[in-house]
Amino acid sequence: MKTLTYEEWVEKYSPIQDTFGDTLLFETFGKDLIAIRLAKQKHVWTIIDTDEEDEYGFTREYVVAGMHLVNRMNYVLTSVPWEKDNIQAEW
């Protein structure tokens, strides 16, 4: 699995932003989930939590290519599609 920093991921894939200039997060239910299912799938990313801890004891989170169901927290859409589904970035 190829791991990018958050900054590398933003620069390469250009996530859709909200009105404040932050990455727009989509919920995993309701109208947001419908929007994700209707989107071009190579533009969909899933924010997941893991069992890993960072140096401060917080759970590591990643944004991974594709729509995933396990350990999902939110979805993100990007302007640039992912090429392979084995890409993740630190969240």
Backbone as ProteinMPNN parsed JSONL, in Angstrom:
{"seq_chain_A": "MKTLTYEEWVEKYSPIQDTFGDTLLFETFGKDLIAIRLAKQKHVWTIIDTDEEDEYGFTREYVVAGMHLVNRMNYVLTSVPWEKDNIQAEW", "coords_chain_A": {"N_chain_A": [[0.844, -1.171, 0.0], [0.613, 2.147, -0.899], [1.562, 4.973, 0.88], [0.747, 8.288, 1.438], [1.54, 11.617, 2.602], [-0.781, 13.825, 4.21], [-0.692, 16.349, 3.013], [0.587, 15.801, 0.54], [-1.378, 14.194, -0.6], [-3.561, 15.987, -0.798], [-2.482, 17.847, -2.606], [-2.086, 16.233, -4.884], [-4.611, 14.97, -5.444], [-6.675, 16.807, -5.049], [-9.052, 17.406, -3.097], [-12.606, 17.978, -2.779], [-13.789, 21.031, -1.506], [-15.266, 22.636, 1.4], [-17.251, 25.591, 2.212], [-15.497, 26.95, 3.82], [-12.997, 26.337, 2.998], [-11.98, 23.942, 3.824], [-11.495, 20.354, 3.646], [-14.299, 18.785, 2.34], [-16.466, 16.79, 4.122], [-18.32, 13.807, 3.883], [-21.126, 12.218, 5.275], [-21.857, 8.83, 6.415], [-24.354, 7.939, 5.843], [-27.808, 8.468, 4.873], [-28.603, 11.361, 2.85], [-26.008, 12.133, 2.188], [-24.679, 9.681, 1.833], [-26.07, 8.73, -0.38], [-25.238, 10.611, -2.293], [-22.513, 9.925, -2.443], [-22.673, 7.315, -3.437], [-23.676, 7.851, -5.969], [-21.65, 9.229, -7.151], [-18.721, 9.339, -9.323], [-16.856, 6.5, -8.975], [-14.045, 6.376, -8.82], [-13.375, 8.751, -7.745], [-14.027, 8.724, -5.164], [-13.22, 8.504, -1.741], [-12.437, 6.968, 1.412], [-12.498, 7.754, 4.816], [-10.87, 6.158, 7.348], [-10.603, 4.578, 10.596], [-8.018, 3.093, 12.575], [-6.32, 0.374, 14.304], [-3.926, 1.24, 15.061], [-1.721, 3.382, 16.931], [-0.692, 6.792, 17.287], [2.252, 8.752, 18.116], [1.291, 10.113, 20.296], [-0.636, 8.619, 21.42], [-3.104, 8.631, 20.21], [-5.628, 7.285, 18.036], [-4.674, 6.26, 14.828], [-5.676, 7.652, 11.738], [-6.695, 7.218, 8.369], [-7.084, 8.218, 4.953], [-8.433, 6.411, 2.41], [-8.322, 5.04, -0.899], [-11.333, 4.603, -2.68], [-14.654, 3.266, -1.902], [-15.346, 2.186, 1.217], [-16.55, -0.038, 3.783], [-15.881, -1.075, 6.287], [-14.675, 0.078, 9.368], [-15.155, 2.714, 8.652], [-15.382, 6.262, 8.721], [-16.001, 8.717, 7.503], [-16.732, 9.947, 4.169], [-14.973, 11.195, 1.284], [-14.772, 13.307, -1.562], [-12.865, 13.721, -4.528], [-11.374, 15.923, -6.955], [-9.581, 14.928, -8.785], [-9.215, 11.694, -10.083], [-8.376, 8.563, -8.413], [-5.72, 6.3, -9.293], [-5.008, 3.645, -8.717], [-6.317, 1.256, -6.387], [-4.826, 0.974, -4.092], [-3.927, 3.066, -2.48], [-3.251, 5.246, 0.173], [-3.562, 7.898, 2.582], [-2.215, 9.777, 5.265], [-4.436, 10.925, 7.714]], "CA_chain_A": [[0.0, 0.0, 0.0], [1.371, 3.4, -0.979], [1.08, 5.945, 1.851], [1.12, 9.687, 1.21], [1.18, 12.548, 3.672], [-2.027, 14.535, 3.906], [-0.367, 17.441, 2.09], [0.815, 15.198, -0.786], [-2.674, 13.727, -1.083], [-4.332, 17.171, -1.187], [-1.873, 18.408, -3.812], [-2.24, 15.327, -6.027], [-5.985, 14.566, -5.759], [-7.553, 17.974, -4.961], [-10.363, 17.108, -2.511], [-13.647, 18.989, -2.83], [-13.734, 21.809, -0.268], [-16.477, 23.303, 1.862], [-17.206, 27.05, 2.07], [-14.404, 27.475, 4.649], [-11.736, 25.909, 2.409], [-11.57, 22.66, 4.394], [-11.977, 19.198, 2.906], [-15.712, 18.502, 2.586], [-16.687, 15.424, 4.595], [-19.65, 13.254, 3.66], [-21.514, 11.224, 6.268], [-21.97, 7.458, 5.912], [-25.782, 7.599, 5.827], [-28.722, 9.48, 4.359], [-28.36, 12.042, 1.577], [-24.57, 12.109, 1.893], [-24.347, 8.361, 1.288], [-26.637, 8.685, -1.739], [-24.33, 11.392, -3.143], [-21.292, 9.128, -2.63], [-22.987, 6.185, -4.322], [-23.915, 8.379, -7.312], [-20.409, 9.835, -7.657], [-17.793, 8.462, -10.038], [-16.218, 5.772, -7.877], [-12.607, 6.654, -8.715], [-13.237, 10.035, -7.066], [-14.483, 8.489, -3.794], [-12.236, 8.068, -0.747], [-13.031, 6.693, 2.719], [-11.671, 7.995, 5.997], [-11.004, 5.01, 8.249], [-9.757, 4.556, 11.782], [-7.249, 1.846, 12.651], [-5.902, -0.036, 15.645], [-2.614, 1.849, 15.297], [-1.69, 4.625, 17.699], [0.417, 7.679, 16.973], [3.177, 8.954, 19.231], [0.572, 10.727, 21.407], [-1.632, 7.67, 21.903], [-4.361, 8.754, 19.477], [-5.825, 6.324, 16.958], [-4.317, 6.769, 13.494], [-6.733, 7.658, 10.729], [-6.207, 7.327, 7.003], [-8.051, 8.322, 3.867], [-8.061, 5.349, 1.48], [-9.017, 5.081, -2.184], [-12.511, 3.762, -2.832], [-15.737, 3.27, -0.908], [-15.172, 1.06, 2.131], [-17.568, -0.108, 4.825], [-15.28, -1.424, 7.575], [-13.952, 1.147, 10.071], [-15.363, 3.997, 7.978], [-15.814, 7.399, 9.528], [-16.588, 9.656, 6.55], [-16.283, 9.834, 2.789], [-14.457, 12.415, 0.676], [-14.705, 13.288, -3.022], [-11.751, 14.486, -5.067], [-11.491, 16.353, -8.354], [-8.709, 14.054, -9.566], [-9.471, 10.296, -9.711], [-7.247, 7.72, -8.043], [-5.34, 5.377, -10.368], [-5.037, 2.286, -8.162], [-7.022, 1.281, -5.115], [-3.926, 0.678, -2.975], [-3.37, 4.347, -2.058], [-3.796, 5.826, 1.397], [-2.862, 9.074, 3.081], [-2.435, 10.069, 6.676], [-5.509, 11.884, 7.892]], "C_chain_A": [[0.89, 1.234, 0.0], [0.75, 4.408, -0.02], [1.654, 7.323, 1.553], [0.892, 10.48, 2.494], [-0.134, 13.208, 3.26], [-1.784, 15.625, 2.864], [-0.128, 16.927, 0.668], [-0.504, 14.777, -1.411], [-3.513, 14.907, -1.577], [-3.797, 17.736, -2.496], [-2.154, 17.55, -5.044], [-3.696, 15.105, -6.429], [-7.028, 15.67, -5.617], [-8.953, 17.644, -4.412], [-11.326, 18.288, -2.631], [-13.661, 19.699, -1.476], [-15.093, 22.388, 0.097], [-16.302, 24.82, 1.736], [-16.085, 27.7, 2.884], [-13.026, 27.085, 4.109], [-11.175, 24.635, 3.005], [-12.094, 21.527, 3.522], [-13.417, 18.893, 3.321], [-15.875, 17.036, 2.959], [-18.134, 15.024, 4.358], [-19.916, 12.199, 4.716], [-21.703, 9.86, 5.598], [-23.426, 6.988, 5.853], [-26.563, 8.722, 5.148], [-28.34, 10.059, 3.011], [-26.885, 12.046, 1.196], [-24.168, 10.771, 1.275], [-24.903, 8.204, -0.126], [-25.715, 9.432, -2.699], [-23.049, 10.61, -3.433], [-21.548, 7.971, -3.581], [-23.218, 6.627, -5.765], [-22.655, 8.967, -7.956], [-19.603, 8.828, -8.469], [-16.894, 7.822, -8.99], [-14.713, 6.011, -7.754], [-12.318, 8.029, -8.121], [-13.613, 9.921, -5.586], [-13.334, 7.958, -2.945], [-12.967, 7.868, 0.57], [-12.037, 7.024, 3.821], [-11.94, 6.852, 6.96], [-10.166, 5.226, 9.506], [-9.118, 3.176, 11.869], [-6.987, 1.491, 14.106], [-4.554, 0.574, 16.008], [-2.75, 3.107, 16.141], [-0.511, 5.468, 17.246], [1.269, 7.888, 18.224], [2.515, 9.585, 20.455], [-0.511, 9.818, 21.985], [-2.992, 7.786, 21.243], [-4.429, 7.715, 18.364], [-5.466, 6.967, 15.628], [-5.519, 6.647, 12.563], [-6.095, 7.856, 9.366], [-7.373, 7.599, 6.077], [-7.556, 7.339, 2.806], [-8.92, 5.42, 0.223], [-10.201, 4.124, -2.183], [-13.524, 3.918, -1.71], [-15.613, 2.01, -0.07], [-16.24, 1.117, 3.216], [-16.976, -0.346, 6.206], [-14.467, -0.256, 8.112], [-14.13, 2.526, 9.438], [-15.848, 5.059, 8.959], [-16.561, 8.408, 8.663], [-16.112, 9.29, 5.154], [-15.829, 11.207, 2.312], [-14.507, 12.232, -0.837], [-13.533, 14.156, -3.469], [-12.017, 14.859, -6.517], [-10.703, 15.437, -9.278], [-8.963, 12.604, -9.135], [-8.197, 9.576, -9.277], [-6.996, 6.724, -9.162], [-5.461, 3.924, -9.932], [-5.696, 2.359, -6.797], [-6.143, 0.967, -3.911], [-3.209, 1.95, -2.481], [-4.043, 4.773, -0.762], [-2.964, 7.033, 1.778], [-3.167, 9.229, 4.558], [-3.547, 11.104, 6.777], [-5.22, 12.657, 9.138]], "O_chain_A": [[1.811, 1.346, 0.808], [-0.45, 4.673, -0.09], [2.866, 7.504, 1.434], [0.136, 10.056, 3.367], [-0.537, 13.148, 2.098], [-2.581, 15.799, 1.942], [-0.584, 17.539, -0.298], [-0.725, 14.976, -2.605], [-4.109, 14.837, -2.652], [-4.571, 18.067, -3.394], [-2.428, 18.077, -6.122], [-4.002, 15.053, -7.62], [-8.171, 15.479, -6.032], [-9.923, 17.608, -5.169], [-10.914, 19.448, -2.591], [-13.558, 19.058, -0.43], [-15.951, 22.602, -0.759], [-15.292, 25.277, 1.2], [-15.758, 28.867, 2.666], [-12.005, 27.454, 4.688], [-10.029, 24.274, 2.735], [-13.031, 21.719, 2.747], [-13.714, 18.759, 4.508], [-15.474, 16.147, 2.207], [-19.055, 15.802, 4.603], [-19.047, 11.382, 5.021], [-21.707, 9.754, 4.372], [-23.697, 5.787, 5.817], [-26.023, 9.797, 4.885], [-27.825, 9.358, 2.14], [-26.547, 11.97, 0.015], [-23.408, 10.733, 0.307], [-24.253, 7.598, -0.979], [-25.439, 8.946, -3.796], [-22.556, 10.635, -4.56], [-20.718, 7.683, -4.442], [-22.98, 5.85, -6.69], [-22.612, 9.176, -9.168], [-19.777, 7.618, -8.324], [-16.247, 8.52, -8.209], [-14.163, 5.856, -6.664], [-11.159, 8.429, -8.006], [-13.529, 10.899, -4.843], [-12.579, 7.083, -3.369], [-13.986, 8.509, 0.827], [-10.875, 6.621, 3.764], [-13.083, 6.602, 7.344], [-9.168, 5.946, 9.496], [-9.626, 2.21, 11.3], [-7.382, 2.216, 15.019], [-4.094, 0.437, 17.142], [-3.76, 3.808, 16.078], [0.535, 4.941, 16.869], [1.029, 7.269, 19.26], [3.103, 9.596, 21.537], [-1.216, 10.197, 22.92], [-3.939, 7.119, 21.658], [-3.402, 7.315, 17.817], [-5.896, 8.082, 15.332], [-6.268, 5.67, 12.603], [-5.096, 8.56, 9.222], [-8.515, 7.251, 6.379], [-6.412, 7.419, 2.358], [-10.087, 5.807, 0.272], [-10.088, 2.981, -1.742], [-13.286, 4.602, -0.715], [-15.758, 0.899, -0.579], [-16.767, 2.185, 3.528], [-17.521, 0.137, 7.198], [-13.661, 0.331, 7.389], [-13.316, 3.417, 9.677], [-16.611, 4.787, 9.886], [-17.625, 8.894, 9.044], [-15.228, 8.453, 4.971], [-16.233, 12.237, 2.85], [-14.306, 11.125, -1.336], [-13.246, 15.192, -2.869], [-12.784, 14.195, -7.214], [-11.104, 15.198, -10.417], [-8.93, 12.311, -7.94], [-7.094, 9.918, -9.703], [-7.914, 6.344, -9.889], [-5.953, 3.078, -10.679], [-5.644, 3.39, -6.126], [-6.657, 0.719, -2.821], [-2.035, 1.907, -2.114], [-5.261, 4.67, -0.623], [-1.815, 7.176, 1.358], [-4.24, 8.857, 5.032], [-3.584, 12.056, 5.998], [-5.993, 13.541, 9.509]]}, "name": "protein", "num_of_chains": 1, "seq": "MKTLTYEEWVEKYSPIQDTFGDTLLFETFGKDLIAIRLAKQKHVWTIIDTDEEDEYGFTREYVVAGMHLVNRMNYVLTSVPWEKDNIQAEW"}
